[in-house]
Amino acid sequence: MKIIRSPAAMTAWSEGLRRAGVTIGFVPTMGALHEGHRTLIREARLQCDALVVSIFVNPTQFGPQEDLAKYPRPISHDRAICRQEGVDVCFEPTAEAMYPAGFQTTVTVPAVARRWEGEARPHHFSGVATVVTKLFGMVRPHRALFGQKDFQQSVLVQQLVKDLNLGVDIVVRPTVREQDGLAMSSRNIYLSPDERARAVTLYKSLQAGAEVIKVGDTDAKAVRSVMDQVVTRESTITTDYLAVCDPRTLEPVSFVTSRVVLLGAIRLGSVRLIDNLLVNAPRRAS
Ligand code: AMP
């Protein structure tokens, strides 16, 4: 496996392969790789001839009060996972190479970024949209894989690629979970044992909402109320948002008449967790 740090060297490698007709797959990450990342990498390995994984903790998508400094950076462990999964290039640019003096362009996707994570983390999505655009420019992939775990991000990336004609095929893969249902996340290591035991409450809340939909209740208020009840039972957890949304626009719906996404974010102590579930409205007998 090659480790490439320079953006120019990354592009030169990709351009050489593109000219030879090789399909390049790409999995962008912030490192601290877990089974969720590994599943994306495996899938990309199957779908593409050559595979690049980037490891870059992007400073511009963190707010001033967030965990940039303490975000885990186990680079040897990450490289070992990439090697095990047959990654061809681990791309590890430095922040200085990504944002040299004089850097000034930002990419925004305002409607997709407006609510939910965008509201809780005001500059987060412009940081994500800008770094993804830059990484695509450097890696020049044919296809890039993202996790449903970050649902709003996956919608944003698809919109960005369409709007800016980036010509990258975007594949979104299902969320990988721990045995109890907690969505895997690099941030789960911040949870104390007690918080870890309670963290599954978010998934349980989403599941409870999905059950209401499956038995035929189309009132989004009723769905939300059931989701809320599951979280409020845990006095140490605060809800950031629980919502029933159109999966394309991320706008809340009043009635569940087709596919919806249940979105949630909670706080346990200083840790903030997000999760989501896609749910189909049951077919109505005609
Ligand atoms: P991150 O390193 O957190 O920026 O995530 C890199 C990619 O892995 C993103 O596309 C995430 O959505 C995806 N990802 C993170 N956690 C999971 C998970 N539990 N299941 C599937 N994909 C995930």
py3Dmol code that shows the C-alpha trace and the ligand (Angstrom):
import py3Dmol

protein = """\
ATOM      1  CA  MET A   1       0.000   0.000   0.000  1.00  0.00           C
ATOM      2  CA  LYS A   2       1.282   3.445  -0.934  1.00  0.00           C
ATOM      3  CA  ILE A   3       1.039   6.294   1.553  1.00  0.00           C
ATOM      4  CA  ILE A   4       0.679   9.580  -0.284  1.00  0.00           C
ATOM      5  CA  ARG A   5       0.751  12.910   1.530  1.00  0.00           C
ATOM      6  CA  SER A   6       1.126  15.391  -1.298  1.00  0.00           C
ATOM      7  CA  PRO A   7      -2.038  16.385  -3.218  1.00  0.00           C
ATOM      8  CA  ALA A   8      -0.033  16.733  -6.448  1.00  0.00           C
ATOM      9  CA  ALA A   9       1.395  13.212  -6.074  1.00  0.00           C
ATOM     10  CA  MET A  10      -2.135  11.908  -5.387  1.00  0.00           C
ATOM     11  CA  THR A  11      -3.480  13.451  -8.578  1.00  0.00           C
ATOM     12  CA  ALA A  12      -0.516  12.211 -10.629  1.00  0.00           C
ATOM     13  CA  TRP A  13      -1.114   8.639  -9.395  1.00  0.00           C
ATOM     14  CA  SER A  14      -4.823   8.791 -10.243  1.00  0.00           C
ATOM     15  CA  GLU A  15      -4.336  10.437 -13.621  1.00  0.00           C
ATOM     16  CA  GLY A  16      -1.913   7.693 -14.643  1.00  0.00           C
ATOM     17  CA  LEU A  17      -4.483   5.017 -13.819  1.00  0.00           C
ATOM     18  CA  ARG A  18      -7.361   6.893 -15.411  1.00  0.00           C
ATOM     19  CA  ARG A  19      -5.435   7.075 -18.679  1.00  0.00           C
ATOM     20  CA  ALA A  20      -4.996   3.296 -18.496  1.00  0.00           C
ATOM     21  CA  GLY A  21      -8.777   2.858 -18.121  1.00  0.00           C
ATOM     22  CA  VAL A  22      -8.649   1.790 -14.455  1.00  0.00           C
ATOM     23  CA  THR A  23     -11.745   2.509 -12.313  1.00  0.00           C
ATOM     24  CA  ILE A  24     -10.795   4.375  -9.143  1.00  0.00           C
ATOM     25  CA  GLY A  25     -12.856   3.973  -5.984  1.00  0.00           C
ATOM     26  CA  PHE A  26     -12.580   6.382  -3.065  1.00  0.00           C
ATOM     27  CA  VAL A  27     -13.591   6.289   0.613  1.00  0.00           C
ATOM     28  CA  PRO A  28     -13.004   9.619   2.383  1.00  0.00           C
ATOM     29  CA  THR A  29     -12.612   9.333   6.162  1.00  0.00           C
ATOM     30  CA  MET A  30     -11.315  11.187   9.196  1.00  0.00           C
ATOM     31  CA  GLY A  31      -9.533   8.039  10.398  1.00  0.00           C
ATOM     32  CA  ALA A  32     -10.051   6.189  13.704  1.00  0.00           C
ATOM     33  CA  LEU A  33     -11.377   3.475  11.417  1.00  0.00           C
ATOM     34  CA  HIS A  34     -13.985   1.009  12.695  1.00  0.00           C
ATOM     35  CA  GLU A  35     -16.207  -1.666  11.183  1.00  0.00           C
ATOM     36  CA  GLY A  36     -18.410   0.983   9.543  1.00  0.00           C
ATOM     37  CA  HIS A  37     -15.456   2.335   7.596  1.00  0.00           C
ATOM     38  CA  ARG A  38     -14.177  -1.169   6.934  1.00  0.00           C
ATOM     39  CA  THR A  39     -17.493  -2.134   5.334  1.00  0.00           C
ATOM     40  CA  LEU A  40     -17.328   0.880   3.004  1.00  0.00           C
ATOM     41  CA  ILE A  41     -13.730   0.034   2.100  1.00  0.00           C
ATOM     42  CA  ARG A  42     -14.622  -3.624   1.399  1.00  0.00           C
ATOM     43  CA  GLU A  43     -17.537  -2.637  -0.780  1.00  0.00           C
ATOM     44  CA  ALA A  44     -15.373  -0.152  -2.697  1.00  0.00           C
ATOM     45  CA  ARG A  45     -12.720  -2.857  -3.142  1.00  0.00           C
ATOM     46  CA  LEU A  46     -15.330  -5.089  -4.784  1.00  0.00           C
ATOM     47  CA  GLN A  47     -16.735  -2.343  -7.006  1.00  0.00           C
ATOM     48  CA  CYS A  48     -13.529  -0.702  -8.296  1.00  0.00           C
ATOM     49  CA  ASP A  49     -10.143  -1.695  -9.775  1.00  0.00           C
ATOM     50  CA  ALA A  50      -8.067   0.686  -7.664  1.00  0.00           C
ATOM     51  CA  LEU A  51      -8.915   1.996  -4.220  1.00  0.00           C
ATOM     52  CA  VAL A  52      -7.963   5.166  -2.365  1.00  0.00           C
ATOM     53  CA  VAL A  53      -8.860   5.838   1.282  1.00  0.00           C
ATOM     54  CA  SER A  54      -8.205   9.322   2.608  1.00  0.00           C
ATOM     55  CA  ILE A  55      -7.494  10.011   6.263  1.00  0.00           C
ATOM     56  CA  PHE A  56      -7.837  13.680   7.031  1.00  0.00           C
ATOM     57  CA  VAL A  57      -9.295  15.254  10.164  1.00  0.00           C
ATOM     58  CA  ASN A  58     -10.705  18.294   8.432  1.00  0.00           C
ATOM     59  CA  PRO A  59     -10.408  21.330  10.725  1.00  0.00           C
ATOM     60  CA  THR A  60     -12.951  23.428   8.814  1.00  0.00           C
ATOM     61  CA  GLN A  61     -15.860  21.128   9.648  1.00  0.00           C
ATOM     62  CA  PHE A  62     -15.334  21.459  13.416  1.00  0.00           C
ATOM     63  CA  GLY A  63     -16.850  24.337  15.387  1.00  0.00           C
ATOM     64  CA  PRO A  64     -14.714  26.309  17.882  1.00  0.00           C
ATOM     65  CA  GLN A  65     -16.208  24.412  20.873  1.00  0.00           C
ATOM     66  CA  GLU A  66     -15.919  20.993  19.218  1.00  0.00           C
ATOM     67  CA  ASP A  67     -13.495  18.098  19.550  1.00  0.00           C
ATOM     68  CA  LEU A  68     -10.899  18.842  16.809  1.00  0.00           C
ATOM     69  CA  ALA A  69      -7.894  18.730  19.177  1.00  0.00           C
ATOM     70  CA  LYS A  70      -8.932  15.528  20.900  1.00  0.00           C
ATOM     71  CA  TYR A  71     -10.355  13.727  17.842  1.00  0.00           C
ATOM     72  CA  PRO A  72      -8.676  10.264  17.828  1.00  0.00           C
ATOM     73  CA  ARG A  73      -5.788   9.853  15.345  1.00  0.00           C
ATOM     74  CA  PRO A  74      -4.564   6.217  15.578  1.00  0.00           C
ATOM     75  CA  ILE A  75      -2.703   6.334  12.276  1.00  0.00           C
ATOM     76  CA  SER A  76      -0.845   2.979  12.559  1.00  0.00           C
ATOM     77  CA  HIS A  77      -4.094   1.176  13.353  1.00  0.00           C
ATOM     78  CA  ASP A  78      -5.802   2.929  10.429  1.00  0.00           C
ATOM     79  CA  ARG A  79      -3.040   2.039   7.986  1.00  0.00           C
ATOM     80  CA  ALA A  80      -3.144  -1.582   9.192  1.00  0.00           C
ATOM     81  CA  ILE A  81      -6.883  -1.768   8.444  1.00  0.00           C
ATOM     82  CA  CYS A  82      -6.331  -0.255   5.009  1.00  0.00           C
ATOM     83  CA  ARG A  83      -3.580  -2.791   4.286  1.00  0.00           C
ATOM     84  CA  GLN A  84      -5.770  -5.686   5.463  1.00  0.00           C
ATOM     85  CA  GLU A  85      -8.556  -4.554   3.142  1.00  0.00           C
ATOM     86  CA  GLY A  86      -6.342  -4.252   0.074  1.00  0.00           C
ATOM     87  CA  VAL A  87      -6.375  -0.467  -0.216  1.00  0.00           C
ATOM     88  CA  ASP A  88      -3.944   0.761  -2.900  1.00  0.00           C
ATOM     89  CA  VAL A  89      -3.372   4.271  -1.564  1.00  0.00           C
ATOM     90  CA  CYS A  90      -3.828   5.763   1.874  1.00  0.00           C
ATOM     91  CA  PHE A  91      -4.005   9.493   1.153  1.00  0.00           C
ATOM     92  CA  GLU A  92      -2.987  11.515   4.224  1.00  0.00           C
ATOM     93  CA  PRO A  93      -2.721  15.183   3.282  1.00  0.00           C
ATOM     94  CA  THR A  94      -1.663  17.729   5.898  1.00  0.00           C
ATOM     95  CA  ALA A  95      -3.893  20.637   6.891  1.00  0.00           C
ATOM     96  CA  GLU A  96      -1.250  22.988   5.434  1.00  0.00           C
ATOM     97  CA  ALA A  97      -1.410  21.248   2.069  1.00  0.00           C
ATOM     98  CA  MET A  98      -5.209  21.299   2.074  1.00  0.00           C
ATOM     99  CA  TYR A  99      -5.522  24.926   3.182  1.00  0.00           C
ATOM    100  CA  PRO A 100      -2.362  26.788   2.185  1.00  0.00           C
ATOM    101  CA  ALA A 101      -1.950  30.500   2.913  1.00  0.00           C
ATOM    102  CA  GLY A 102      -4.315  32.463   0.689  1.00  0.00           C
ATOM    103  CA  PHE A 103      -6.961  29.736   0.523  1.00  0.00           C
ATOM    104  CA  GLN A 104     -10.364  31.402   0.219  1.00  0.00           C
ATOM    105  CA  THR A 105     -12.985  29.356  -1.674  1.00  0.00           C
ATOM    106  CA  THR A 106     -15.827  27.642   0.143  1.00  0.00           C
ATOM    107  CA  VAL A 107     -18.592  25.450  -1.200  1.00  0.00           C
ATOM    108  CA  THR A 108     -22.068  25.634   0.348  1.00  0.00           C
ATOM    109  CA  VAL A 109     -25.224  23.619  -0.249  1.00  0.00           C
ATOM    110  CA  PRO A 110     -27.613  25.906   1.605  1.00  0.00           C
ATOM    111  CA  ALA A 111     -30.995  24.170   1.487  1.00  0.00           C
ATOM    112  CA  VAL A 112     -29.702  20.693   2.375  1.00  0.00           C
ATOM    113  CA  ALA A 113     -27.459  22.135   5.103  1.00  0.00           C
ATOM    114  CA  ARG A 114     -30.082  24.421   6.643  1.00  0.00           C
ATOM    115  CA  ARG A 115     -31.661  22.139   9.237  1.00  0.00           C
ATOM    116  CA  TRP A 116     -30.652  19.455  11.747  1.00  0.00           C
ATOM    117  CA  GLU A 117     -26.860  19.052  11.820  1.00  0.00           C
ATOM    118  CA  GLY A 118     -26.538  22.351   9.957  1.00  0.00           C
ATOM    119  CA  GLU A 119     -28.464  24.154  12.671  1.00  0.00           C
ATOM    120  CA  ALA A 120     -26.583  22.493  15.518  1.00  0.00           C
ATOM    121  CA  ARG A 121     -23.178  22.942  13.831  1.00  0.00           C
ATOM    122  CA  PRO A 122     -23.302  26.191  11.797  1.00  0.00           C
ATOM    123  CA  HIS A 123     -20.139  25.870   9.653  1.00  0.00           C
ATOM    124  CA  HIS A 124     -19.974  22.109   9.602  1.00  0.00           C
ATOM    125  CA  PHE A 125     -21.477  21.471   6.178  1.00  0.00           C
ATOM    126  CA  SER A 126     -19.601  24.175   4.310  1.00  0.00           C
ATOM    127  CA  GLY A 127     -16.458  22.531   5.739  1.00  0.00           C
ATOM    128  CA  VAL A 128     -17.654  19.129   4.538  1.00  0.00           C
ATOM    129  CA  ALA A 129     -18.753  20.349   1.087  1.00  0.00           C
ATOM    130  CA  THR A 130     -15.470  22.192   0.556  1.00  0.00           C
ATOM    131  CA  VAL A 131     -13.214  19.351   1.665  1.00  0.00           C
ATOM    132  CA  VAL A 132     -15.151  16.744  -0.340  1.00  0.00           C
ATOM    133  CA  THR A 133     -14.890  18.938  -3.458  1.00  0.00           C
ATOM    134  CA  LYS A 134     -11.155  19.360  -2.869  1.00  0.00           C
ATOM    135  CA  LEU A 135     -10.588  15.651  -2.196  1.00  0.00           C
ATOM    136  CA  PHE A 136     -12.490  14.734  -5.363  1.00  0.00           C
ATOM    137  CA  GLY A 137     -10.290  17.187  -7.287  1.00  0.00           C
ATOM    138  CA  MET A 138      -7.142  15.599  -5.864  1.00  0.00           C
ATOM    139  CA  VAL A 139      -8.135  11.923  -5.990  1.00  0.00           C
ATOM    140  CA  ARG A 140     -10.198  12.126  -9.235  1.00  0.00           C
ATOM    141  CA  PRO A 141     -12.244   9.024  -8.349  1.00  0.00           C
ATOM    142  CA  HIS A 142     -14.863   7.456 -10.610  1.00  0.00           C
ATOM    143  CA  ARG A 143     -16.883   6.386  -7.575  1.00  0.00           C
ATOM    144  CA  ALA A 144     -16.956   7.419  -3.907  1.00  0.00           C
ATOM    145  CA  LEU A 145     -18.632   5.589  -1.046  1.00  0.00           C
ATOM    146  CA  PHE A 146     -20.308   7.238   1.943  1.00  0.00           C
ATOM    147  CA  GLY A 147     -22.197   5.895   4.970  1.00  0.00           C
ATOM    148  CA  GLN A 148     -25.907   6.338   5.612  1.00  0.00           C
ATOM    149  CA  LYS A 149     -24.851   6.915   9.228  1.00  0.00           C
ATOM    150  CA  ASP A 150     -24.309  10.576   8.255  1.00  0.00           C
ATOM    151  CA  PHE A 151     -27.551  10.819   6.321  1.00  0.00           C
ATOM    152  CA  GLN A 152     -27.651  14.576   5.838  1.00  0.00           C
ATOM    153  CA  GLN A 153     -24.022  14.524   4.691  1.00  0.00           C
ATOM    154  CA  SER A 154     -24.811  11.838   2.115  1.00  0.00           C
ATOM    155  CA  VAL A 155     -27.680  13.933   0.704  1.00  0.00           C
ATOM    156  CA  LEU A 156     -25.426  16.988   0.647  1.00  0.00           C
ATOM    157  CA  VAL A 157     -22.659  15.171  -1.239  1.00  0.00           C
ATOM    158  CA  GLN A 158     -25.119  13.879  -3.836  1.00  0.00           C
ATOM    159  CA  GLN A 159     -26.510  17.387  -4.357  1.00  0.00           C
ATOM    160  CA  LEU A 160     -23.019  18.864  -4.590  1.00  0.00           C
ATOM    161  CA  VAL A 161     -21.862  16.345  -7.197  1.00  0.00           C
ATOM    162  CA  LYS A 162     -24.987  16.977  -9.256  1.00  0.00           C
ATOM    163  CA  ASP A 163     -24.891  20.771  -8.990  1.00  0.00           C
ATOM    164  CA  LEU A 164     -21.183  21.095  -9.760  1.00  0.00           C
ATOM    165  CA  ASN A 165     -21.074  18.317 -12.403  1.00  0.00           C
ATOM    166  CA  LEU A 166     -18.246  16.623 -10.552  1.00  0.00           C
ATOM    167  CA  GLY A 167     -18.765  13.365 -12.435  1.00  0.00           C
ATOM    168  CA  VAL A 168     -18.277  11.100  -9.413  1.00  0.00           C
ATOM    169  CA  ASP A 169     -20.673   8.229  -8.874  1.00  0.00           C
ATOM    170  CA  ILE A 170     -21.857   8.393  -5.234  1.00  0.00           C
ATOM    171  CA  VAL A 171     -22.757   5.169  -3.430  1.00  0.00           C
ATOM    172  CA  VAL A 172     -24.361   5.288   0.038  1.00  0.00           C
ATOM    173  CA  ARG A 173     -24.101   2.153   2.187  1.00  0.00           C
ATOM    174  CA  PRO A 174     -26.202   1.191   5.243  1.00  0.00           C
ATOM    175  CA  THR A 175     -25.145   2.026   8.797  1.00  0.00           C
ATOM    176  CA  VAL A 176     -23.043  -0.600  10.558  1.00  0.00           C
ATOM    177  CA  ARG A 177     -24.097  -1.081  14.197  1.00  0.00           C
ATOM    178  CA  GLU A 178     -22.800  -2.573  17.418  1.00  0.00           C
ATOM    179  CA  GLN A 179     -24.596  -5.688  18.686  1.00  0.00           C
ATOM    180  CA  ASP A 180     -27.067  -3.651  20.724  1.00  0.00           C
ATOM    181  CA  GLY A 181     -27.876  -1.411  17.749  1.00  0.00           C
ATOM    182  CA  LEU A 182     -25.710   1.633  18.525  1.00  0.00           C
ATOM    183  CA  ALA A 183     -24.397   3.083  15.256  1.00  0.00           C
ATOM    184  CA  MET A 184     -20.623   2.681  15.089  1.00  0.00           C
ATOM    185  CA  SER A 185     -18.806   5.988  15.308  1.00  0.00           C
ATOM    186  CA  SER A 186     -15.264   7.182  15.957  1.00  0.00           C
ATOM    187  CA  ARG A 187     -16.786   9.299  18.741  1.00  0.00           C
ATOM    188  CA  ASN A 188     -18.215   6.324  20.690  1.00  0.00           C
ATOM    189  CA  ILE A 189     -14.859   6.009  22.499  1.00  0.00           C
ATOM    190  CA  TYR A 190     -15.691   9.249  24.356  1.00  0.00           C
ATOM    191  CA  LEU A 191     -18.615   7.489  26.120  1.00  0.00           C
ATOM    192  CA  SER A 192     -18.147   6.375  29.719  1.00  0.00           C
ATOM    193  CA  PRO A 193     -19.304   2.777  30.409  1.00  0.00           C
ATOM    194  CA  ASP A 194     -22.551   4.128  31.839  1.00  0.00           C
ATOM    195  CA  GLU A 195     -23.121   6.458  28.871  1.00  0.00           C
ATOM    196  CA  ARG A 196     -22.247   3.642  26.470  1.00  0.00           C
ATOM    197  CA  ALA A 197     -24.979   1.493  28.030  1.00  0.00           C
ATOM    198  CA  ARG A 198     -27.516   4.301  27.524  1.00  0.00           C
ATOM    199  CA  ALA A 199     -26.323   5.352  24.071  1.00  0.00           C
ATOM    200  CA  VAL A 200     -28.514   2.792  22.316  1.00  0.00           C
ATOM    201  CA  THR A 201     -31.547   4.836  23.409  1.00  0.00           C
ATOM    202  CA  LEU A 202     -31.270   6.890  20.198  1.00  0.00           C
ATOM    203  CA  TYR A 203     -31.561   3.812  17.997  1.00  0.00           C
ATOM    204  CA  LYS A 204     -34.399   2.499  20.180  1.00  0.00           C
ATOM    205  CA  SER A 205     -36.210   5.787  19.732  1.00  0.00           C
ATOM    206  CA  LEU A 206     -35.857   5.596  15.938  1.00  0.00           C
ATOM    207  CA  GLN A 207     -37.040   1.994  15.989  1.00  0.00           C
ATOM    208  CA  ALA A 208     -40.067   2.928  18.080  1.00  0.00           C
ATOM    209  CA  GLY A 209     -40.909   5.628  15.506  1.00  0.00           C
ATOM    210  CA  ALA A 210     -40.540   3.113  12.686  1.00  0.00           C
ATOM    211  CA  GLU A 211     -42.941   0.744  14.472  1.00  0.00           C
ATOM    212  CA  VAL A 212     -45.627   3.426  14.657  1.00  0.00           C
ATOM    213  CA  ILE A 213     -45.297   3.946  10.901  1.00  0.00           C
ATOM    214  CA  LYS A 214     -45.338   0.224  10.170  1.00  0.00           C
ATOM    215  CA  VAL A 215     -48.639  -0.285  12.001  1.00  0.00           C
ATOM    216  CA  GLY A 216     -50.185   2.346   9.752  1.00  0.00           C
ATOM    217  CA  ASP A 217     -50.171   5.626  11.707  1.00  0.00           C
ATOM    218  CA  THR A 218     -49.443   8.337   9.156  1.00  0.00           C
ATOM    219  CA  ASP A 219     -49.426  11.294  11.562  1.00  0.00           C
ATOM    220  CA  ALA A 220     -45.815  12.468  11.858  1.00  0.00           C
ATOM    221  CA  LYS A 221     -46.666  14.144  15.193  1.00  0.00           C
ATOM    222  CA  ALA A 222     -47.626  10.769  16.658  1.00  0.00           C
ATOM    223  CA  VAL A 223     -44.394   9.235  15.362  1.00  0.00           C
ATOM    224  CA  ARG A 224     -42.325  12.060  16.850  1.00  0.00           C
ATOM    225  CA  SER A 225     -44.116  11.850  20.145  1.00  0.00           C
ATOM    226  CA  VAL A 226     -43.309   8.132  20.502  1.00  0.00           C
ATOM    227  CA  MET A 227     -39.668   8.795  19.591  1.00  0.00           C
ATOM    228  CA  ASP A 228     -39.536  11.605  22.168  1.00  0.00           C
ATOM    229  CA  GLN A 229     -40.986   9.410  24.908  1.00  0.00           C
ATOM    230  CA  VAL A 230     -38.239   6.805  24.489  1.00  0.00           C
ATOM    231  CA  VAL A 231     -35.515   9.429  24.958  1.00  0.00           C
ATOM    232  CA  THR A 232     -37.174  11.375  27.775  1.00  0.00           C
ATOM    233  CA  ARG A 233     -37.400   8.163  29.830  1.00  0.00           C
ATOM    234  CA  GLU A 234     -33.615   8.498  30.191  1.00  0.00           C
ATOM    235  CA  SER A 235     -33.165  11.533  32.408  1.00  0.00           C
ATOM    236  CA  THR A 236     -29.439  11.895  31.631  1.00  0.00           C
ATOM    237  CA  ILE A 237     -30.012  12.234  27.892  1.00  0.00           C
ATOM    238  CA  THR A 238     -31.013  15.456  26.159  1.00  0.00           C
ATOM    239  CA  THR A 239     -32.565  15.544  22.719  1.00  0.00           C
ATOM    240  CA  ASP A 240     -31.067  17.845  20.104  1.00  0.00           C
ATOM    241  CA  TYR A 241     -33.669  16.870  17.523  1.00  0.00           C
ATOM    242  CA  LEU A 242     -35.897  13.968  16.538  1.00  0.00           C
ATOM    243  CA  ALA A 243     -37.582  14.430  13.183  1.00  0.00           C
ATOM    244  CA  VAL A 244     -39.652  12.737  10.496  1.00  0.00           C
ATOM    245  CA  CYS A 245     -38.435  13.971   7.126  1.00  0.00           C
ATOM    246  CA  ASP A 246     -38.568  13.657   3.388  1.00  0.00           C
ATOM    247  CA  PRO A 247     -35.323  11.773   2.596  1.00  0.00           C
ATOM    248  CA  ARG A 248     -34.600  13.911  -0.497  1.00  0.00           C
ATOM    249  CA  THR A 249     -35.220  17.411   0.869  1.00  0.00           C
ATOM    250  CA  LEU A 250     -34.738  16.711   4.616  1.00  0.00           C
ATOM    251  CA  GLU A 251     -37.782  18.897   5.281  1.00  0.00           C
ATOM    252  CA  PRO A 252     -40.130  17.628   8.027  1.00  0.00           C
ATOM    253  CA  VAL A 253     -43.305  15.974   6.769  1.00  0.00           C
ATOM    254  CA  SER A 254     -46.744  16.202   8.376  1.00  0.00           C
ATOM    255  CA  PHE A 255     -47.937  12.858   7.084  1.00  0.00           C
ATOM    256  CA  VAL A 256     -46.064   9.675   6.295  1.00  0.00           C
ATOM    257  CA  THR A 257     -47.382   8.734   2.872  1.00  0.00           C
ATOM    258  CA  SER A 258     -44.185   7.437   1.272  1.00  0.00           C
ATOM    259  CA  ARG A 259     -40.601   6.775   2.307  1.00  0.00           C
ATOM    260  CA  VAL A 260     -39.351   8.921   5.195  1.00  0.00           C
ATOM    261  CA  VAL A 261     -36.135   9.245   7.120  1.00  0.00           C
ATOM    262  CA  LEU A 262     -36.251   9.398  10.907  1.00  0.00           C
ATOM    263  CA  LEU A 263     -33.389  11.622  12.019  1.00  0.00           C
ATOM    264  CA  GLY A 264     -32.090  12.003  15.545  1.00  0.00           C
ATOM    265  CA  ALA A 265     -29.345  13.647  17.584  1.00  0.00           C
ATOM    266  CA  ILE A 266     -28.901  13.329  21.345  1.00  0.00           C
ATOM    267  CA  ARG A 267     -26.410  14.401  23.968  1.00  0.00           C
ATOM    268  CA  LEU A 268     -25.044  12.215  26.746  1.00  0.00           C
ATOM    269  CA  GLY A 269     -22.811  14.339  28.910  1.00  0.00           C
ATOM    270  CA  SER A 270     -20.390  16.003  26.518  1.00  0.00           C
ATOM    271  CA  VAL A 271     -20.910  13.444  23.741  1.00  0.00           C
ATOM    272  CA  ARG A 272     -23.254  14.146  20.856  1.00  0.00           C
ATOM    273  CA  LEU A 273     -24.572  11.184  18.844  1.00  0.00           C
ATOM    274  CA  ILE A 274     -26.523  11.100  15.585  1.00  0.00           C
ATOM    275  CA  ASP A 275     -28.414   8.310  13.875  1.00  0.00           C
ATOM    276  CA  ASN A 276     -31.196   7.758  11.359  1.00  0.00           C
ATOM    277  CA  LEU A 277     -33.538   5.146   9.903  1.00  0.00           C
ATOM    278  CA  LEU A 278     -35.187   4.999   6.477  1.00  0.00           C
ATOM    279  CA  VAL A 279     -38.768   3.762   6.743  1.00  0.00           C
ATOM    280  CA  ASN A 280     -41.298   2.950   4.031  1.00  0.00           C
ATOM    281  CA  ALA A 281     -44.927   3.795   4.665  1.00  0.00           C
ATOM    282  CA  PRO A 282     -46.988   0.606   4.506  1.00  0.00           C
ATOM    283  CA  ARG A 283     -48.950   0.135   1.304  1.00  0.00           C
ATOM    284  CA  ARG A 284     -52.611   0.997   1.672  1.00  0.00           C
ATOM    285  CA  ALA A 285     -55.144  -1.578   0.632  1.00  0.00           C
ATOM    286  CA  SER A 286     -57.109  -0.117  -2.287  1.00  0.00           C
TER     287      SER A 286
END
"""
ligand_1 = """\
23
AMP
P -15.879 9.806 9.252
O -14.537 9.188 9.403
O -16.688 9.825 10.493
O -15.823 11.122 8.518
O -16.676 8.824 8.277
C -16.174 8.457 7.017
C -17.252 7.727 6.256
O -17.631 6.555 6.967
C -18.533 8.571 6.089
O -19.065 8.351 4.787
C -19.420 8.017 7.168
O -20.787 8.178 6.889
C -19.031 6.545 7.134
N -19.403 5.899 8.393
C -19.119 6.316 9.657
N -19.692 5.495 10.563
C -20.355 4.543 9.849
C -21.162 3.420 10.209
N -21.401 3.102 11.478
N -21.692 2.676 9.220
C -21.461 2.992 7.917
N -20.716 4.033 7.513
C -20.167 4.796 8.464
"""
view = py3Dmol.view(width=600, height=400)
view.addModel(protein, "pdb")
view.setStyle({"model": 0}, {"cartoon": {"style": "trace"}})
view.addModel(ligand_1, "xyz")
view.setStyle({"model": 1}, {"stick": {}})
view.zoomTo()
view.show()
